[in-house]
């Protein structure tokens, strides 16, 4: 399982890959430049803001996985525009507005994902133990279950005269 730091580095590598494809793009060159520039700028900010303190939060890793998925889709899109048969992309997307809409939606998803990552960081800065809440919930739940079992055992010992309740306690 990749660490959040590794995932962030993979996203940076994807941004570099898209950026390196710009000169080879034969169709929608400006859109490709926009994607590459957006990836680069926002990931630069994320790298600068990155801290091991908040990368331990499971929400951070999950969101980075989603960011990487989004960026892979962007890279596939750009790769189509670098192919020798780029004209197939033109023909299959008969309406250039569809391509622009697709890129706009892609960038929206990318920006939303980066915003979530920054919000996670802010949340953890103001609540530094928030990544421990999950462990606290599990520990508290376990204590409650142990308490319930103890209460049931005490109840069973005191209710020998009522077999119906003992059976119910056994089910619990």
SELOZA-389131 format. One record per atom (N, C-alpha, C): residue number from 1; residue in three letters; atom name; x negated, z, y. Coordinates in steps of 0.05 Angstrom, whole numbers, plus 5000, padded with zeros to 4 digits. Example, Ala and Ser with C-alpha at 12.3 -4.5 7.8 and 13.67 -1.06 7.14 Angstrom:
% residues 2
> k, r, a, X, Z, Y
> 1, Ala, N, 4736, 5156, 4886
> 1, Ala, CA, 4754, 5156, 4910
> 1, Ala, C, 4736, 5156, 4934
> 2, Ser, N, 4743, 5142, 4955
> 2, Ser, CA, 4727, 5143, 4979
> 2, Ser, C, 4742, 5157, 5001
//
This chain:
% residues 172
> k, r, a, X, Z, Y
> 1, Unk, N, 4983, 5000, 4977
> 1, Unk, CA, 5000, 5000, 5000
> 1, Unk, C, 4982, 5000, 5025
> 2, Unk, N, 4987, 4981, 5042
> 2, Unk, CA, 4971, 4978, 5067
> 2, Unk, C, 4977, 5000, 5086
> 3, Unk, N, 4956, 5010, 5099
> 3, Unk, CA, 4960, 5031, 5120
> 3, Unk, C, 4971, 5018, 5145
> 4, Unk, N, 4982, 5034, 5163
> 4, Unk, CA, 4992, 5022, 5189
> 4, Unk, C, 4969, 5008, 5204
> 5, Unk, N, 4945, 5019, 5203
> 5, Unk, CA, 4923, 5007, 5216
> 5, Unk, C, 4917, 4979, 5204
> 6, Unk, N, 4918, 4977, 5178
> 6, Unk, CA, 4914, 4951, 5164
> 6, Unk, C, 4936, 4931, 5172
> 7, Unk, N, 4960, 4941, 5172
> 7, Unk, CA, 4983, 4924, 5180
> 7, Unk, C, 4980, 4913, 5208
> 8, Unk, N, 4972, 4931, 5226
> 8, Unk, CA, 4968, 4922, 5254
> 8, Unk, C, 4946, 4901, 5255
> 9, Unk, N, 4924, 4905, 5240
> 9, Unk, CA, 4902, 4886, 5240
> 9, Unk, C, 4911, 4859, 5228
> 10, Unk, N, 4929, 4860, 5208
> 10, Unk, CA, 4939, 4835, 5197
> 10, Unk, C, 4957, 4820, 5217
> 11, Unk, N, 4971, 4835, 5233
> 11, Unk, CA, 4987, 4823, 5254
> 11, Unk, C, 4969, 4810, 5275
> 12, Unk, N, 4947, 4824, 5282
> 12, Unk, CA, 4928, 4812, 5301
> 12, Unk, C, 4916, 4787, 5289
> 13, Unk, N, 4910, 4787, 5263
> 13, Unk, CA, 4899, 4763, 5250
> 13, Unk, C, 4919, 4740, 5251
> 14, Unk, N, 4944, 4746, 5247
> 14, Unk, CA, 4965, 4725, 5249
> 14, Unk, C, 4966, 4714, 5277
> 15, Unk, N, 4964, 4731, 5297
> 15, Unk, CA, 4964, 4722, 5325
> 15, Unk, C, 4940, 4703, 5330
> 16, Unk, N, 4917, 4710, 5319
> 16, Unk, CA, 4893, 4693, 5322
> 16, Unk, C, 4897, 4666, 5308
> 17, Unk, N, 4910, 4667, 5284
> 17, Unk, CA, 4915, 4643, 5269
> 17, Unk, C, 4933, 4624, 5284
> 18, Unk, N, 4954, 4635, 5295
> 18, Unk, CA, 4973, 4618, 5311
> 18, Unk, C, 4958, 4607, 5335
> 19, Unk, N, 4943, 4623, 5348
> 19, Unk, CA, 4928, 4614, 5372
> 19, Unk, C, 4908, 4592, 5365
> 20, Unk, N, 4895, 4595, 5342
> 20, Unk, CA, 4876, 4574, 5334
> 20, Unk, C, 4889, 4548, 5327
> 21, Unk, N, 4915, 4548, 5321
> 21, Unk, CA, 4929, 4524, 5313
> 21, Unk, C, 4938, 4508, 5338
> 22, Unk, N, 4938, 4520, 5361
> 22, Unk, CA, 4948, 4508, 5386
> 22, Unk, C, 4936, 4480, 5390
> 23, Unk, N, 4909, 4477, 5389
> 23, Unk, CA, 4898, 4450, 5394
> 23, Unk, C, 4907, 4428, 5374
> 24, Unk, N, 4915, 4437, 5350
> 24, Unk, CA, 4923, 4417, 5329
> 24, Unk, C, 4953, 4411, 5330
> 25, Unk, N, 4968, 4425, 5347
> 25, Unk, CA, 4997, 4421, 5348
> 25, Unk, C, 5003, 4393, 5359
> 26, Unk, N, 5022, 4379, 5345
> 26, Unk, CA, 5029, 4352, 5353
> 26, Unk, C, 5057, 4351, 5364
> 27, Unk, N, 5072, 4372, 5362
> 27, Unk, CA, 5100, 4373, 5370
> 27, Unk, C, 5106, 4401, 5381
> 28, Unk, N, 5119, 4403, 5403
> 28, Unk, CA, 5125, 4429, 5416
> 28, Unk, C, 5100, 4445, 5422
> 29, Unk, N, 5081, 4432, 5434
> 29, Unk, CA, 5056, 4445, 5441
> 29, Unk, C, 5060, 4469, 5460
> 30, Unk, N, 5077, 4466, 5480
> 30, Unk, CA, 5081, 4488, 5499
> 30, Unk, C, 5095, 4512, 5486
> 31, Unk, N, 5113, 4506, 5467
> 31, Unk, CA, 5126, 4529, 5453
> 31, Unk, C, 5105, 4543, 5436
> 32, Unk, N, 5087, 4528, 5424
> 32, Unk, CA, 5066, 4540, 5408
> 32, Unk, C, 5048, 4558, 5425
> 33, Unk, N, 5041, 4548, 5449
> 33, Unk, CA, 5025, 4564, 5467
> 33, Unk, C, 5039, 4589, 5475
> 34, Unk, N, 5065, 4587, 5480
> 34, Unk, CA, 5081, 4610, 5488
> 34, Unk, C, 5081, 4631, 5465
> 35, Unk, N, 5085, 4622, 5440
> 35, Unk, CA, 5084, 4641, 5418
> 35, Unk, C, 5057, 4654, 5416
> 36, Unk, N, 5035, 4638, 5417
> 36, Unk, CA, 5008, 4649, 5415
> 36, Unk, C, 5002, 4669, 5437
> 37, Unk, N, 5010, 4662, 5461
> 37, Unk, CA, 5005, 4679, 5484
> 37, Unk, C, 5021, 4705, 5481
> 38, Unk, N, 5046, 4703, 5473
> 38, Unk, CA, 5063, 4727, 5470
> 38, Unk, C, 5052, 4745, 5448
> 39, Unk, N, 5045, 4733, 5425
> 39, Unk, CA, 5033, 4749, 5404
> 39, Unk, C, 5008, 4764, 5414
> 40, Unk, N, 4990, 4749, 5427
> 40, Unk, CA, 4965, 4760, 5436
> 40, Unk, C, 4969, 4783, 5456
> 41, Unk, N, 4985, 4779, 5476
> 41, Unk, CA, 4989, 4799, 5497
> 41, Unk, C, 5002, 4825, 5485
> 42, Unk, N, 5023, 4822, 5470
> 42, Unk, CA, 5037, 4845, 5460
> 42, Unk, C, 5021, 4860, 5439
> 43, Unk, N, 5006, 4845, 5423
> 43, Unk, CA, 4990, 4859, 5402
> 43, Unk, C, 4966, 4872, 5415
> 44, Unk, N, 4956, 4861, 5436
> 44, Unk, CA, 4934, 4874, 5451
> 44, Unk, C, 4944, 4901, 5462
> 45, Unk, N, 4968, 4902, 5473
> 45, Unk, CA, 4980, 4927, 5482
> 45, Unk, C, 4983, 4947, 5459
> 46, Unk, N, 4993, 4937, 5436
> 46, Unk, CA, 4998, 4954, 5413
> 46, Unk, C, 4971, 4965, 5403
> 47, Unk, N, 4951, 4949, 5402
> 47, Unk, CA, 4924, 4958, 5393
> 47, Unk, C, 4914, 4980, 5411
> 48, Unk, N, 4918, 4976, 5437
> 48, Unk, CA, 4909, 4995, 5457
> 48, Unk, C, 4924, 5022, 5454
> 49, Unk, N, 4950, 5020, 5448
> 49, Unk, CA, 4967, 5043, 5445
> 49, Unk, C, 4965, 5057, 5418
> 50, Unk, N, 4953, 5043, 5399
> 50, Unk, CA, 4952, 5052, 5371
> 50, Unk, C, 4937, 5079, 5369
> 51, Unk, N, 4948, 5096, 5353
> 51, Unk, CA, 4936, 5122, 5348
> 51, Unk, C, 4943, 5131, 5320
> 52, Unk, N, 4924, 5143, 5307
> 52, Unk, CA, 4929, 5153, 5279
> 52, Unk, C, 4951, 5174, 5280
> 53, Unk, N, 4954, 5188, 5302
> 53, Unk, CA, 4974, 5209, 5304
> 53, Unk, C, 5002, 5199, 5299
> 54, Unk, N, 5008, 5176, 5311
> 54, Unk, CA, 5036, 5167, 5308
> 54, Unk, C, 5038, 5146, 5286
> 55, Unk, N, 5015, 5136, 5276
> 55, Unk, CA, 5017, 5116, 5254
> 55, Unk, C, 5025, 5129, 5228
> 56, Unk, N, 5024, 5155, 5226
> 56, Unk, CA, 5032, 5169, 5202
> 56, Unk, C, 5063, 5170, 5198
> 57, Unk, N, 5077, 5165, 5220
> 57, Unk, CA, 5106, 5165, 5218
> 57, Unk, C, 5115, 5141, 5201
> 58, Unk, N, 5132, 5146, 5181
> 58, Unk, CA, 5141, 5124, 5164
> 58, Unk, C, 5156, 5102, 5179
> 59, Unk, N, 5169, 5109, 5201
> 59, Unk, CA, 5183, 5089, 5217
> 59, Unk, C, 5163, 5069, 5229
> 60, Unk, N, 5140, 5078, 5235
> 60, Unk, CA, 5120, 5060, 5247
> 60, Unk, C, 5111, 5039, 5227
> 61, Unk, N, 5105, 5048, 5202
> 61, Unk, CA, 5096, 5029, 5181
> 61, Unk, C, 5118, 5009, 5175
> 62, Unk, N, 5143, 5018, 5173
> 62, Unk, CA, 5165, 5001, 5167
> 62, Unk, C, 5169, 4980, 5188
> 63, Unk, N, 5166, 4988, 5213
> 63, Unk, CA, 5169, 4970, 5236
> 63, Unk, C, 5146, 4950, 5237
> 64, Unk, N, 5122, 4959, 5230
> 64, Unk, CA, 5099, 4941, 5229
> 64, Unk, C, 5103, 4920, 5207
> 65, Unk, N, 5114, 4928, 5184
> 65, Unk, CA, 5120, 4909, 5163
> 65, Unk, C, 5139, 4887, 5173
> 66, Unk, N, 5160, 4896, 5188
> 66, Unk, CA, 5179, 4877, 5199
> 66, Unk, C, 5165, 4858, 5220
> 67, Unk, N, 5148, 4870, 5236
> 67, Unk, CA, 5134, 4854, 5256
> 67, Unk, C, 5117, 4832, 5242
> 68, Unk, N, 5103, 4840, 5221
> 68, Unk, CA, 5087, 4821, 5206
> 68, Unk, C, 5104, 4799, 5194
> 69, Unk, N, 5127, 4807, 5183
> 69, Unk, CA, 5146, 4786, 5172
> 69, Unk, C, 5154, 4766, 5193
> 70, Unk, N, 5161, 4777, 5217
> 70, Unk, CA, 5169, 4759, 5239
> 70, Unk, C, 5147, 4741, 5246
> 71, Unk, N, 5123, 4751, 5248
> 71, Unk, CA, 5100, 4735, 5256
> 71, Unk, C, 5093, 4714, 5235
> 72, Unk, N, 5096, 4721, 5209
> 72, Unk, CA, 5092, 4701, 5188
> 72, Unk, C, 5111, 4677, 5191
> 73, Unk, N, 5136, 4684, 5198
> 73, Unk, CA, 5156, 4662, 5203
> 73, Unk, C, 5147, 4645, 5227
> 74, Unk, N, 5137, 4658, 5248
> 74, Unk, CA, 5127, 4642, 5271
> 74, Unk, C, 5103, 4625, 5263
> 75, Unk, N, 5086, 4635, 5247
> 75, Unk, CA, 5063, 4620, 5238
> 75, Unk, C, 5071, 4596, 5221
> 76, Unk, N, 5091, 4599, 5204
> 76, Unk, CA, 5101, 4577, 5188
> 76, Unk, C, 5113, 4556, 5207
> 77, Unk, N, 5128, 4564, 5227
> 77, Unk, CA, 5139, 4546, 5246
> 77, Unk, C, 5118, 4529, 5260
> 78, Unk, N, 5097, 4543, 5269
> 78, Unk, CA, 5075, 4529, 5283
> 78, Unk, C, 5060, 4511, 5264
> 79, Unk, N, 5056, 4520, 5239
> 79, Unk, CA, 5042, 4503, 5220
> 79, Unk, C, 5057, 4477, 5215
> 80, Unk, N, 5083, 4478, 5216
> 80, Unk, CA, 5099, 4453, 5213
> 80, Unk, C, 5092, 4433, 5235
> 81, Unk, N, 5086, 4444, 5258
> 81, Unk, CA, 5081, 4426, 5281
> 81, Unk, C, 5052, 4415, 5281
> 82, Unk, N, 5035, 4425, 5263
> 82, Unk, CA, 5008, 4415, 5261
> 82, Unk, C, 5004, 4395, 5239
> 83, Unk, N, 5024, 4391, 5222
> 83, Unk, CA, 5022, 4373, 5200
> 83, Unk, C, 5019, 4344, 5209
> 84, Unk, N, 5007, 4328, 5192
> 84, Unk, CA, 5005, 4300, 5198
> 84, Unk, C, 5033, 4287, 5200
> 85, Unk, N, 5051, 4296, 5183
> 85, Unk, CA, 5078, 4285, 5184
> 85, Unk, C, 5096, 4302, 5202
> 86, Unk, N, 5086, 4310, 5225
> 86, Unk, CA, 5101, 4326, 5245
> 86, Unk, C, 5127, 4313, 5253
> 87, Unk, N, 5127, 4287, 5251
> 87, Unk, CA, 5151, 4272, 5259
> 87, Unk, C, 5175, 4279, 5241
> 88, Unk, N, 5169, 4289, 5216
> 88, Unk, CA, 5190, 4299, 5199
> 88, Unk, C, 5205, 4322, 5211
> 89, Unk, N, 5189, 4340, 5224
> 89, Unk, CA, 5201, 4363, 5238
> 89, Unk, C, 5219, 4353, 5260
> 90, Unk, N, 5211, 4332, 5274
> 90, Unk, CA, 5227, 4321, 5296
> 90, Unk, C, 5254, 4310, 5284
> 91, Unk, N, 5251, 4295, 5262
> 91, Unk, CA, 5275, 4283, 5250
> 91, Unk, C, 5294, 4304, 5238
> 92, Unk, N, 5283, 4324, 5225
> 92, Unk, CA, 5300, 4344, 5212
> 92, Unk, C, 5313, 4363, 5232
> 93, Unk, N, 5301, 4366, 5256
> 93, Unk, CA, 5314, 4382, 5277
> 93, Unk, C, 5323, 4362, 5298
> 94, Unk, N, 5343, 4346, 5291
> 94, Unk, CA, 5352, 4324, 5308
> 94, Unk, C, 5358, 4333, 5336
> 95, Unk, N, 5364, 4358, 5340
> 95, Unk, CA, 5370, 4367, 5367
> 95, Unk, C, 5347, 4386, 5375
> 96, Unk, N, 5333, 4379, 5395
> 96, Unk, CA, 5310, 4395, 5404
> 96, Unk, C, 5319, 4422, 5414
> 97, Unk, N, 5344, 4424, 5422
> 97, Unk, CA, 5355, 4450, 5431
> 97, Unk, C, 5355, 4470, 5408
> 98, Unk, N, 5358, 4460, 5383
> 98, Unk, CA, 5358, 4477, 5359
> 98, Unk, C, 5330, 4490, 5356
> 99, Unk, N, 5310, 4474, 5360
> 99, Unk, CA, 5282, 4484, 5358
> 99, Unk, C, 5277, 4505, 5380
> 100, Unk, N, 5285, 4499, 5404
> 100, Unk, CA, 5281, 4518, 5426
> 100, Unk, C, 5296, 4543, 5421
> 101, Unk, N, 5321, 4541, 5411
> 101, Unk, CA, 5337, 4564, 5405
> 101, Unk, C, 5324, 4581, 5383
> 102, Unk, N, 5313, 4567, 5363
> 102, Unk, CA, 5300, 4581, 5341
> 102, Unk, C, 5275, 4597, 5351
> 103, Unk, N, 5260, 4585, 5369
> 103, Unk, CA, 5236, 4598, 5380
> 103, Unk, C, 5245, 4621, 5398
> 104, Unk, N, 5266, 4617, 5413
> 104, Unk, CA, 5276, 4638, 5431
> 104, Unk, C, 5285, 4662, 5415
> 105, Unk, N, 5300, 4657, 5393
> 105, Unk, CA, 5309, 4679, 5375
> 105, Unk, C, 5285, 4693, 5362
> 106, Unk, N, 5266, 4677, 5354
> 106, Unk, CA, 5242, 4688, 5341
> 106, Unk, C, 5227, 4706, 5361
> 107, Unk, N, 5223, 4697, 5385
> 107, Unk, CA, 5210, 4714, 5405
> 107, Unk, C, 5226, 4739, 5412
> 108, Unk, N, 5252, 4737, 5412
> 108, Unk, CA, 5269, 4760, 5417
> 108, Unk, C, 5264, 4781, 5395
> 109, Unk, N, 5264, 4772, 5370
> 109, Unk, CA, 5259, 4790, 5348
> 109, Unk, C, 5231, 4803, 5350
> 110, Unk, N, 5211, 4787, 5357
> 110, Unk, CA, 5184, 4796, 5360
> 110, Unk, C, 5183, 4818, 5382
> 111, Unk, N, 5195, 4812, 5406
> 111, Unk, CA, 5194, 4831, 5428
> 111, Unk, C, 5209, 4857, 5421
> 112, Unk, N, 5232, 4854, 5408
> 112, Unk, CA, 5247, 4878, 5400
> 112, Unk, C, 5231, 4896, 5381
> 113, Unk, N, 5217, 4883, 5363
> 113, Unk, CA, 5201, 4898, 5343
> 113, Unk, C, 5178, 4913, 5358
> 114, Unk, N, 5165, 4900, 5377
> 114, Unk, CA, 5143, 4913, 5391
> 114, Unk, C, 5154, 4936, 5408
> 115, Unk, N, 5178, 4932, 5419
> 115, Unk, CA, 5191, 4954, 5435
> 115, Unk, C, 5196, 4978, 5417
> 116, Unk, N, 5205, 4973, 5393
> 116, Unk, CA, 5211, 4995, 5374
> 116, Unk, C, 5185, 5010, 5368
> 117, Unk, N, 5163, 4996, 5364
> 117, Unk, CA, 5138, 5009, 5358
> 117, Unk, C, 5129, 5027, 5381
> 118, Unk, N, 5132, 5017, 5406
> 118, Unk, CA, 5125, 5034, 5429
> 118, Unk, C, 5144, 5057, 5432
> 119, Unk, N, 5170, 5054, 5426
> 119, Unk, CA, 5188, 5076, 5427
> 119, Unk, C, 5182, 5097, 5406
> 120, Unk, N, 5173, 5089, 5383
> 120, Unk, CA, 5165, 5109, 5363
> 120, Unk, C, 5142, 5125, 5373
> 121, Unk, N, 5123, 5112, 5386
> 121, Unk, CA, 5100, 5126, 5397
> 121, Unk, C, 5109, 5146, 5418
> 122, Unk, N, 5126, 5138, 5436
> 122, Unk, CA, 5136, 5156, 5457
> 122, Unk, C, 5150, 5180, 5444
> 123, Unk, N, 5167, 5174, 5425
> 123, Unk, CA, 5182, 5196, 5411
> 123, Unk, C, 5163, 5216, 5399
> 124, Unk, N, 5142, 5207, 5386
> 124, Unk, CA, 5123, 5224, 5373
> 124, Unk, C, 5106, 5239, 5393
> 125, Unk, N, 5100, 5226, 5416
> 125, Unk, CA, 5085, 5240, 5437
> 125, Unk, C, 5101, 5264, 5447
> 126, Unk, N, 5127, 5261, 5450
> 126, Unk, CA, 5143, 5283, 5461
> 126, Unk, C, 5152, 5302, 5439
> 127, Unk, N, 5152, 5293, 5414
> 127, Unk, CA, 5158, 5310, 5391
> 127, Unk, C, 5137, 5306, 5371
> 128, Unk, N, 5113, 5318, 5375
> 128, Unk, CA, 5090, 5311, 5358
> 128, Unk, C, 5094, 5317, 5328
> 129, Unk, N, 5113, 5333, 5321
> 129, Unk, CA, 5117, 5339, 5292
> 129, Unk, C, 5139, 5323, 5280
> 130, Unk, N, 5150, 5303, 5294
> 130, Unk, CA, 5173, 5289, 5284
> 130, Unk, C, 5167, 5275, 5258
> 131, Unk, N, 5142, 5266, 5253
> 131, Unk, CA, 5136, 5253, 5228
> 131, Unk, C, 5137, 5273, 5204
> 132, Unk, N, 5137, 5299, 5211
> 132, Unk, CA, 5139, 5319, 5190
> 132, Unk, C, 5167, 5327, 5184
> 133, Unk, N, 5186, 5318, 5200
> 133, Unk, CA, 5214, 5326, 5196
> 133, Unk, C, 5224, 5318, 5168
> 134, Unk, N, 5215, 5295, 5159
> 134, Unk, CA, 5224, 5286, 5132
> 134, Unk, C, 5216, 5306, 5111
> 135, Unk, N, 5190, 5315, 5113
> 135, Unk, CA, 5180, 5335, 5094
> 135, Unk, C, 5195, 5361, 5097
> 136, Unk, N, 5201, 5369, 5122
> 136, Unk, CA, 5216, 5393, 5126
> 136, Unk, C, 5244, 5392, 5114
> 137, Unk, N, 5257, 5369, 5117
> 137, Unk, CA, 5284, 5366, 5105
> 137, Unk, C, 5283, 5368, 5075
> 138, Unk, N, 5263, 5356, 5062
> 138, Unk, CA, 5261, 5358, 5033
> 138, Unk, C, 5255, 5386, 5025
> 139, Unk, N, 5237, 5400, 5039
> 139, Unk, CA, 5230, 5427, 5032
> 139, Unk, C, 5255, 5445, 5035
> 140, Unk, N, 5269, 5442, 5057
> 140, Unk, CA, 5293, 5458, 5062
> 140, Unk, C, 5314, 5453, 5041
> 141, Unk, N, 5318, 5428, 5034
> 141, Unk, CA, 5337, 5421, 5014
> 141, Unk, C, 5330, 5434, 4987
> 142, Unk, N, 5305, 5434, 4980
> 142, Unk, CA, 5296, 5446, 4955
> 142, Unk, C, 5302, 5476, 4955
> 143, Unk, N, 5296, 5489, 4978
> 143, Unk, CA, 5302, 5518, 4980
> 143, Unk, C, 5332, 5523, 4977
> 144, Unk, N, 5348, 5507, 4990
> 144, Unk, CA, 5377, 5510, 4988
> 144, Unk, C, 5387, 5507, 4959
> 145, Unk, N, 5376, 5487, 4945
> 145, Unk, CA, 5383, 5483, 4917
> 145, Unk, C, 5375, 5507, 4900
> 146, Unk, N, 5351, 5517, 4904
> 146, Unk, CA, 5342, 5541, 4889
> 146, Unk, C, 5360, 5564, 4895
> 147, Unk, N, 5368, 5568, 4920
> 147, Unk, CA, 5387, 5589, 4928
> 147, Unk, C, 5414, 5586, 4914
> 148, Unk, N, 5423, 5561, 4913
> 148, Unk, CA, 5449, 5556, 4900
> 148, Unk, C, 5447, 5563, 4870
> 149, Unk, N, 5426, 5555, 4857
> 149, Unk, CA, 5423, 5560, 4829
> 149, Unk, C, 5422, 5591, 4824
> 150, Unk, N, 5407, 5604, 4841
> 150, Unk, CA, 5406, 5634, 4839
> 150, Unk, C, 5433, 5647, 4842
> 151, Unk, N, 5448, 5637, 4862
> 151, Unk, CA, 5475, 5648, 4867
> 151, Unk, C, 5493, 5643, 4843
> 152, Unk, N, 5491, 5619, 4831
> 152, Unk, CA, 5508, 5612, 4808
> 152, Unk, C, 5501, 5630, 4784
> 153, Unk, N, 5475, 5635, 4780
> 153, Unk, CA, 5466, 5652, 4758
> 153, Unk, C, 5477, 5681, 4762
> 154, Unk, N, 5476, 5691, 4786
> 154, Unk, CA, 5487, 5718, 4792
> 154, Unk, C, 5517, 5718, 4787
> 155, Unk, N, 5530, 5697, 4796
> 155, Unk, CA, 5559, 5695, 4793
> 155, Unk, C, 5566, 5695, 4763
> 156, Unk, N, 5551, 5680, 4748
> 156, Unk, CA, 5557, 5678, 4719
> 156, Unk, C, 5554, 5705, 4705
> 157, Unk, N, 5534, 5720, 4713
> 157, Unk, CA, 5529, 5746, 4701
> 157, Unk, C, 5552, 5765, 4708
> 158, Unk, N, 5564, 5762, 4731
> 158, Unk, CA, 5585, 5781, 4739
> 158, Unk, C, 5613, 5772, 4731
> 159, Unk, N, 5617, 5748, 4719
> 159, Unk, CA, 5644, 5738, 4714
> 159, Unk, C, 5649, 5733, 4684
> 160, Unk, N, 5638, 5750, 4666
> 160, Unk, CA, 5642, 5746, 4638
> 160, Unk, C, 5672, 5748, 4630
> 161, Unk, N, 5687, 5762, 4646
> 161, Unk, CA, 5716, 5765, 4639
> 161, Unk, C, 5732, 5740, 4645
> 162, Unk, N, 5721, 5721, 4660
> 162, Unk, CA, 5735, 5697, 4666
> 162, Unk, C, 5720, 5672, 4657
> 163, Unk, N, 5723, 5664, 4632
> 163, Unk, CA, 5708, 5641, 4621
> 163, Unk, C, 5712, 5615, 4637
> 164, Unk, N, 5735, 5612, 4649
> 164, Unk, CA, 5741, 5588, 4664
> 164, Unk, C, 5720, 5585, 4687
> 165, Unk, N, 5714, 5607, 4700
> 165, Unk, CA, 5695, 5606, 4722
> 165, Unk, C, 5666, 5603, 4713
> 166, Unk, N, 5660, 5614, 4690
> 166, Unk, CA, 5634, 5611, 4678
> 166, Unk, C, 5628, 5582, 4672
> 167, Unk, N, 5649, 5568, 4660
> 167, Unk, CA, 5646, 5539, 4654
> 167, Unk, C, 5642, 5523, 4680
> 168, Unk, N, 5656, 5530, 4700
> 168, Unk, CA, 5653, 5517, 4726
> 168, Unk, C, 5625, 5521, 4737
> 169, Unk, N, 5615, 5546, 4735
> 169, Unk, CA, 5588, 5552, 4744
> 169, Unk, C, 5567, 5537, 4728
> 170, Unk, N, 5572, 5534, 4702
> 170, Unk, CA, 5554, 5518, 4685
> 170, Unk, C, 5553, 5489, 4694
> 171, Unk, N, 5576, 5478, 4702
> 171, Unk, CA, 5576, 5450, 4712
> 171, Unk, C, 5560, 5447, 4737
> 172, Unk, N, 5563, 5467, 4755
> 172, Unk, CA, 5548, 5466, 4780
> 172, Unk, C, 5519, 5468, 4774
//
